Amino acid sequence: MSDGEEAEERRPSRVARTGSFVDDRLGLARIARTTLRKVFPDHWSFLLGEVALYSFVVLLLTGTYLTFFFKPSQAETTYEGSYEALRGVEMTRAYRSAVELSFDVRAGLVMRQMHHWAALVFVAAMVVHLARVFFTGAFRRPRELNWIVGVTLLLLGIGNGFTGYSLLDDQLSGTGLRIAYSIVLSIPVIGTWITSLLFGGEFPGPDIIERFFVLHILVVPAMIIGLLVLHLSMVVHQKHTQFRGPGRREDNVVGERIWPTYAVKASGLFFLTTGVLAALGGLAQINPIWIYGPFEPSEVSAASQPDWYIGWLEGALRAMPAWEVRAFGFELPNPFFAGVLLPGLTFGLLYAWPFLEARFTKDRDEHHLLDRPRDRPMRTALGVATLAFYAVLFLAGGSDVLATEFGLSVNKLIWSIRVSLFVVPVAAGLVAHRLCRDLAARDAEPPDDPSERPPPGDAPVPVAIVDQEPEPDGQEPIAWPPPVAVSRTGLPPARPLGR
Amino acid sequence: MTPDPSRHARPATRQAYLGIVVALSLSILAGLGLAVVYATGGQAQLEGVLLAVSLLGIGVGLVIWAQRMLPDDEAEEARKPLGSEPEDVAAFTTELERGEEAIGSRRLIVGLITGGLGALGLALVFPIRSLGPRPGRGLFTTGMAPGRRLVTAEKEPVRPEDIPIAGVLTVWPEGHEDEADSSTLLIRVEDESLFTEPAKLEWTVGPVVAYSKLCTHTGCPVGLYEAEEHLLLCPCHQSTFEVLAGARPVFGPATRALPQLPLGVDDEGFLVATGEFEGPVGAGFWDRSR
């Protein structure tokens, strides 16, 4: 410690010493430096995937805490905890432990509600991220594989959300499980076998909660983590796409270096996401299972709604006319169409889209510069129409609530939804197409006043998610401050959250 | 180390600096507050708010720092072609093929390995079978049997006159009160002359008729009864069944009537089942009609 000043100066910093220790053994300095200097294009819409990632981190952290207290068992027990209204009520240990961890474990309720909110935001961020990738054409060659990984992540996210809220064995989750059971049962030929193997017998099945628990906390999260690593590695390896702009070409990436600004900003976004989820978890009640009561197979309450990302399936089940196929003594029950065929087609088309589009457009070139939605009126119109279709289905999922709320007859409402399922997407697609054409035409005109353009290099870094559209002129995608009158319908509508 | 001359921190504006200091200070206070709240017994809303402030404080601080003070210069990186050089592809292909020849020339060994893996794969399918019983006839049967009394959730047997006029009662076969597929609705209408085809009149007891409570769409309990119109409503997907006419579906996605239960009365005047439901209850499946 009594080295002279000279020695003090020569002594390398602690960071350098640690770094040198690791590098001598693993030789990571070169790759680490490349990583620090990596360039990441800057646009608010590129942060949507990050929000999904950070929500998933919150899911892992809060979920781990919850597993310490939750007991995935269908064994019958009697509640004797601190919640008066349920005292003495017969219930499964799963439901009892969920109520207990809400009321009798300190910070348990906040953790449980944060976990549920994080799940809703996780899937929502993935859907909006997917819409961004779709509307900007970021799925085109060479990123088709990563699109496939992303769609799989969405599928797993939805699946794990469902297995998650099915664990608690309250009246609502039991109803959801019952519907899921009937949907699986409707699969031709093997439906009865799959339900029996999955549930361990006839509904309600003696093993379903234990099995969903293993899927929910181990199998599916492990798959999500693996695919997330793959997803991000591919982004790093292929380098991120960028919008058009001065100096931006197919063969370069223009943006911010990871170190230090981008890293600090991304960490900031992590804390902001987590903070918002904490606020929701503390203040916005979600899934109050103690009000629903324990699951009784012979009971059901009106206005049973699933979590938002299942809403479209629920809506499809409701809007489907009373059709079923019977032939040769066999039958294809009604829930098959809405519960198996529709999600099959939905995800089938999602997986196939990059290849379908390449076939339609005959464009099989590599693309690293993004499209603006208006530059591809046909794709944008199709995307808007698709979103409109699922938005109508989502509304159908709340038909009983809508009917009560607005004093309509459920019958009339369902019929208008059935009609809307065909009319609204077509109308929305036509409007979107028209808007794209108008905007593109406006772009073709020279800007009125060149002095309005901000000087180059003064690119603002928008992080707040404003309703910002790419701006006129085609050359300056991010260099324009968001104008006032940009809120048009052309943008993909974010799905409403929650129940 | 040669620092990039264009990369330099920007001078902090007073505002930005103040913002960061305030945000981080709030975060520290909230973090400490959270510890105190937790230690003194906890309170859900307060915990959420303090946790949020402590996290948001750090987040806001970091974002202002990055946006206002850290270097914001644009950097450029070249994008190298993703595909490999043709020579590399050719070299790889040659090596792969050379190995393939070496392996492929031993047909018998390759065949046996394939056979071994195939047999192992087949063997590994069987443990799946342990996950659940064979579906068998379970989906076709319930706890109903001739002469079995119908009892309420409190295990009380029911006489026809116990059901209020224009009322419903959920019952189970005695001894099978926990079976999800056996729950049954007893409905007493105003007058037995109201029943029409395809309701089986010989299966009713006066003005009382019994149907399976499970919706034929996705198996939800058909829990709502509109007495004036004699309609049963499923709250899940709004399928509607006409009680007077054999509970045939009149609206919604359900395609089949609720299976009717043959009703009778035993010596003591209590309602009993005189047999099974007229068909499998609940949601449909592939070989339901077999």
HADDOCK unambig.tbl for C-alpha pairs under 7 A between the chains (distance, minus, plus):
assign (segid A and resid 39 and name CA) (segid B and resid 75 and name CA) 6.53 0.50 0.50
assign (segid A and resid 39 and name CA) (segid B and resid 76 and name CA) 6.73 0.50 0.50
assign (segid A and resid 39 and name CA) (segid B and resid 77 and name CA) 6.33 0.50 0.50
assign (segid A and resid 106 and name CA) (segid B and resid 42 and name CA) 5.98 0.50 0.50
assign (segid A and resid 107 and name CA) (segid B and resid 42 and name CA) 6.71 0.50 0.50
assign (segid A and resid 107 and name CA) (segid B and resid 44 and name CA) 6.39 0.50 0.50
assign (segid A and resid 109 and name CA) (segid B and resid 44 and name CA) 6.46 0.50 0.50
assign (segid A and resid 110 and name CA) (segid B and resid 44 and name CA) 5.84 0.50 0.50
assign (segid A and resid 110 and name CA) (segid B and resid 48 and name CA) 6.13 0.50 0.50
assign (segid A and resid 175 and name CA) (segid B and resid 220 and name CA) 6.94 0.50 0.50
assign (segid A and resid 178 and name CA) (segid B and resid 219 and name CA) 6.74 0.50 0.50
assign (segid A and resid 178 and name CA) (segid B and resid 220 and name CA) 6.91 0.50 0.50
assign (segid A and resid 179 and name CA) (segid B and resid 218 and name CA) 5.27 0.50 0.50
assign (segid A and resid 179 and name CA) (segid B and resid 219 and name CA) 6.87 0.50 0.50
assign (segid A and resid 182 and name CA) (segid B and resid 218 and name CA) 5.03 0.50 0.50
assign (segid A and resid 182 and name CA) (segid B and resid 219 and name CA) 6.67 0.50 0.50
assign (segid A and resid 182 and name CA) (segid B and resid 283 and name CA) 5.74 0.50 0.50
assign (segid A and resid 185 and name CA) (segid B and resid 285 and name CA) 5.75 0.50 0.50
assign (segid A and resid 186 and name CA) (segid B and resid 284 and name CA) 6.51 0.50 0.50
assign (segid A and resid 186 and name CA) (segid B and resid 285 and name CA) 4.99 0.50 0.50
assign (segid A and resid 186 and name CA) (segid B and resid 286 and name CA) 6.58 0.50 0.50
assign (segid A and resid 188 and name CA) (segid B and resid 286 and name CA) 5.37 0.50 0.50
assign (segid A and resid 189 and name CA) (segid B and resid 286 and name CA) 5.82 0.50 0.50
assign (segid A and resid 192 and name CA) (segid B and resid 135 and name CA) 6.06 0.50 0.50
assign (segid A and resid 193 and name CA) (segid B and resid 134 and name CA) 6.91 0.50 0.50
assign (segid A and resid 193 and name CA) (segid B and resid 135 and name CA) 6.00 0.50 0.50
assign (segid A and resid 196 and name CA) (segid B and resid 132 and name CA) 5.24 0.50 0.50
assign (segid A and resid 196 and name CA) (segid B and resid 133 and name CA) 6.29 0.50 0.50
assign (segid A and resid 196 and name CA) (segid B and resid 134 and name CA) 7.00 0.50 0.50
assign (segid A and resid 196 and name CA) (segid B and resid 135 and name CA) 6.08 0.50 0.50
assign (segid A and resid 197 and name CA) (segid B and resid 131 and name CA) 4.81 0.50 0.50
assign (segid A and resid 197 and name CA) (segid B and resid 132 and name CA) 4.17 0.50 0.50
assign (segid A and resid 197 and name CA) (segid B and resid 133 and name CA) 7.00 0.50 0.50
assign (segid A and resid 198 and name CA) (segid B and resid 131 and name CA) 6.91 0.50 0.50
assign (segid A and resid 200 and name CA) (segid B and resid 131 and name CA) 5.78 0.50 0.50
assign (segid A and resid 200 and name CA) (segid B and resid 132 and name CA) 4.10 0.50 0.50
assign (segid A and resid 200 and name CA) (segid B and resid 133 and name CA) 6.75 0.50 0.50
assign (segid A and resid 201 and name CA) (segid B and resid 132 and name CA) 5.53 0.50 0.50
assign (segid A and resid 201 and name CA) (segid B and resid 133 and name CA) 5.94 0.50 0.50
assign (segid A and resid 251 and name CA) (segid B and resid 78 and name CA) 6.13 0.50 0.50
assign (segid A and resid 251 and name CA) (segid B and resid 79 and name CA) 4.82 0.50 0.50
assign (segid A and resid 252 and name CA) (segid B and resid 76 and name CA) 6.71 0.50 0.50
assign (segid A and resid 252 and name CA) (segid B and resid 77 and name CA) 5.55 0.50 0.50
assign (segid A and resid 252 and name CA) (segid B and resid 78 and name CA) 4.35 0.50 0.50
assign (segid A and resid 252 and name CA) (segid B and resid 79 and name CA) 4.69 0.50 0.50
assign (segid A and resid 253 and name CA) (segid B and resid 76 and name CA) 5.57 0.50 0.50
assign (segid A and resid 253 and name CA) (segid B and resid 77 and name CA) 5.10 0.50 0.50
assign (segid A and resid 253 and name CA) (segid B and resid 78 and name CA) 6.28 0.50 0.50
assign (segid A and resid 253 and name CA) (segid B and resid 79 and name CA) 6.57 0.50 0.50
assign (segid A and resid 254 and name CA) (segid B and resid 74 and name CA) 6.57 0.50 0.50
assign (segid A and resid 254 and name CA) (segid B and resid 75 and name CA) 5.70 0.50 0.50
assign (segid A and resid 254 and name CA) (segid B and resid 76 and name CA) 4.49 0.50 0.50
assign (segid A and resid 254 and name CA) (segid B and resid 77 and name CA) 6.50 0.50 0.50
assign (segid A and resid 255 and name CA) (segid B and resid 74 and name CA) 5.16 0.50 0.50
assign (segid A and resid 255 and name CA) (segid B and resid 75 and name CA) 5.39 0.50 0.50
assign (segid A and resid 255 and name CA) (segid B and resid 76 and name CA) 6.49 0.50 0.50
assign (segid A and resid 256 and name CA) (segid B and resid 73 and name CA) 6.88 0.50 0.50
assign (segid A and resid 256 and name CA) (segid B and resid 74 and name CA) 5.53 0.50 0.50
assign (segid A and resid 256 and name CA) (segid B and resid 75 and name CA) 5.72 0.50 0.50
assign (segid A and resid 257 and name CA) (segid B and resid 75 and name CA) 6.43 0.50 0.50
assign (segid A and resid 261 and name CA) (segid B and resid 66 and name CA) 5.21 0.50 0.50
assign (segid A and resid 261 and name CA) (segid B and resid 70 and name CA) 5.66 0.50 0.50
assign (segid A and resid 261 and name CA) (segid B and resid 71 and name CA) 6.37 0.50 0.50
assign (segid A and resid 264 and name CA) (segid B and resid 62 and name CA) 5.98 0.50 0.50
assign (segid A and resid 264 and name CA) (segid B and resid 66 and name CA) 5.90 0.50 0.50
assign (segid A and resid 265 and name CA) (segid B and resid 62 and name CA) 6.26 0.50 0.50
assign (segid A and resid 265 and name CA) (segid B and resid 63 and name CA) 5.13 0.50 0.50
assign (segid A and resid 265 and name CA) (segid B and resid 66 and name CA) 5.45 0.50 0.50
assign (segid A and resid 268 and name CA) (segid B and resid 58 and name CA) 6.94 0.50 0.50
assign (segid A and resid 268 and name CA) (segid B and resid 59 and name CA) 4.06 0.50 0.50
assign (segid A and resid 268 and name CA) (segid B and resid 60 and name CA) 6.51 0.50 0.50
assign (segid A and resid 268 and name CA) (segid B and resid 62 and name CA) 4.81 0.50 0.50
assign (segid A and resid 268 and name CA) (segid B and resid 63 and name CA) 5.11 0.50 0.50
assign (segid A and resid 269 and name CA) (segid B and resid 59 and name CA) 6.20 0.50 0.50
assign (segid A and resid 271 and name CA) (segid B and resid 55 and name CA) 5.31 0.50 0.50
assign (segid A and resid 271 and name CA) (segid B and resid 56 and name CA) 5.96 0.50 0.50
assign (segid A and resid 271 and name CA) (segid B and resid 58 and name CA) 6.46 0.50 0.50
assign (segid A and resid 271 and name CA) (segid B and resid 59 and name CA) 4.54 0.50 0.50
assign (segid A and resid 272 and name CA) (segid B and resid 55 and name CA) 6.61 0.50 0.50
assign (segid A and resid 272 and name CA) (segid B and resid 56 and name CA) 5.03 0.50 0.50
assign (segid A and resid 272 and name CA) (segid B and resid 59 and name CA) 4.86 0.50 0.50
assign (segid A and resid 274 and name CA) (segid B and resid 55 and name CA) 6.69 0.50 0.50
assign (segid A and resid 275 and name CA) (segid B and resid 51 and name CA) 6.98 0.50 0.50
assign (segid A and resid 275 and name CA) (segid B and resid 52 and name CA) 4.22 0.50 0.50
assign (segid A and resid 275 and name CA) (segid B and resid 53 and name CA) 6.77 0.50 0.50
assign (segid A and resid 275 and name CA) (segid B and resid 55 and name CA) 4.75 0.50 0.50
assign (segid A and resid 275 and name CA) (segid B and resid 56 and name CA) 4.83 0.50 0.50
assign (segid A and resid 276 and name CA) (segid B and resid 52 and name CA) 6.33 0.50 0.50
assign (segid A and resid 278 and name CA) (segid B and resid 48 and name CA) 5.37 0.50 0.50
assign (segid A and resid 278 and name CA) (segid B and resid 51 and name CA) 6.14 0.50 0.50
assign (segid A and resid 278 and name CA) (segid B and resid 52 and name CA) 4.90 0.50 0.50
assign (segid A and resid 279 and name CA) (segid B and resid 48 and name CA) 5.32 0.50 0.50
assign (segid A and resid 279 and name CA) (segid B and resid 49 and name CA) 5.44 0.50 0.50
assign (segid A and resid 279 and name CA) (segid B and resid 52 and name CA) 5.01 0.50 0.50
assign (segid A and resid 281 and name CA) (segid B and resid 48 and name CA) 6.14 0.50 0.50
assign (segid A and resid 282 and name CA) (segid B and resid 44 and name CA) 5.92 0.50 0.50
assign (segid A and resid 282 and name CA) (segid B and resid 45 and name CA) 4.61 0.50 0.50
assign (segid A and resid 282 and name CA) (segid B and resid 47 and name CA) 6.57 0.50 0.50
assign (segid A and resid 282 and name CA) (segid B and resid 48 and name CA) 3.67 0.50 0.50
assign (segid A and resid 282 and name CA) (segid B and resid 49 and name CA) 6.17 0.50 0.50
assign (segid A and resid 283 and name CA) (segid B and resid 45 and name CA) 5.55 0.50 0.50
assign (segid A and resid 283 and name CA) (segid B and resid 48 and name CA) 6.67 0.50 0.50
assign (segid A and resid 297 and name CA) (segid B and resid 180 and name CA) 5.51 0.50 0.50
assign (segid A and resid 298 and name CA) (segid B and resid 180 and name CA) 6.53 0.50 0.50
assign (segid A and resid 298 and name CA) (segid B and resid 183 and name CA) 6.33 0.50 0.50
assign (segid A and resid 298 and name CA) (segid B and resid 221 and name CA) 5.60 0.50 0.50
assign (segid A and resid 299 and name CA) (segid B and resid 221 and name CA) 5.94 0.50 0.50
assign (segid A and resid 299 and name CA) (segid B and resid 223 and name CA) 6.92 0.50 0.50
assign (segid A and resid 300 and name CA) (segid B and resid 221 and name CA) 6.23 0.50 0.50
assign (segid A and resid 300 and name CA) (segid B and resid 223 and name CA) 6.70 0.50 0.50
assign (segid A and resid 301 and name CA) (segid B and resid 235 and name CA) 6.90 0.50 0.50
assign (segid A and resid 302 and name CA) (segid B and resid 235 and name CA) 4.99 0.50 0.50
assign (segid A and resid 304 and name CA) (segid B and resid 236 and name CA) 6.50 0.50 0.50
assign (segid A and resid 317 and name CA) (segid B and resid 237 and name CA) 6.85 0.50 0.50
assign (segid A and resid 318 and name CA) (segid B and resid 237 and name CA) 4.88 0.50 0.50
assign (segid A and resid 318 and name CA) (segid B and resid 252 and name CA) 6.89 0.50 0.50
assign (segid A and resid 318 and name CA) (segid B and resid 253 and name CA) 6.40 0.50 0.50
assign (segid A and resid 320 and name CA) (segid B and resid 253 and name CA) 5.76 0.50 0.50
assign (segid A and resid 321 and name CA) (segid B and resid 252 and name CA) 6.62 0.50 0.50
assign (segid A and resid 321 and name CA) (segid B and resid 253 and name CA) 5.20 0.50 0.50
assign (segid A and resid 322 and name CA) (segid B and resid 252 and name CA) 6.35 0.50 0.50
assign (segid A and resid 322 and name CA) (segid B and resid 253 and name CA) 4.13 0.50 0.50
assign (segid A and resid 322 and name CA) (segid B and resid 254 and name CA) 5.47 0.50 0.50
assign (segid A and resid 322 and name CA) (segid B and resid 255 and name CA) 5.11 0.50 0.50
assign (segid A and resid 323 and name CA) (segid B and resid 255 and name CA) 6.44 0.50 0.50
assign (segid A and resid 329 and name CA) (segid B and resid 289 and name CA) 5.96 0.50 0.50
assign (segid A and resid 329 and name CA) (segid B and resid 290 and name CA) 6.51 0.50 0.50
assign (segid A and resid 330 and name CA) (segid B and resid 286 and name CA) 5.50 0.50 0.50
assign (segid A and resid 330 and name CA) (segid B and resid 287 and name CA) 5.19 0.50 0.50
assign (segid A and resid 330 and name CA) (segid B and resid 289 and name CA) 6.60 0.50 0.50
assign (segid A and resid 331 and name CA) (segid B and resid 285 and name CA) 6.65 0.50 0.50
assign (segid A and resid 331 and name CA) (segid B and resid 286 and name CA) 4.95 0.50 0.50
assign (segid A and resid 331 and name CA) (segid B and resid 287 and name CA) 6.60 0.50 0.50
assign (segid A and resid 332 and name CA) (segid B and resid 285 and name CA) 6.92 0.50 0.50
assign (segid A and resid 332 and name CA) (segid B and resid 286 and name CA) 6.01 0.50 0.50
assign (segid A and resid 333 and name CA) (segid B and resid 284 and name CA) 5.32 0.50 0.50
assign (segid A and resid 333 and name CA) (segid B and resid 285 and name CA) 6.02 0.50 0.50
assign (segid A and resid 334 and name CA) (segid B and resid 217 and name CA) 6.89 0.50 0.50
assign (segid A and resid 335 and name CA) (segid B and resid 217 and name CA) 6.81 0.50 0.50
assign (segid A and resid 335 and name CA) (segid B and resid 218 and name CA) 6.96 0.50 0.50
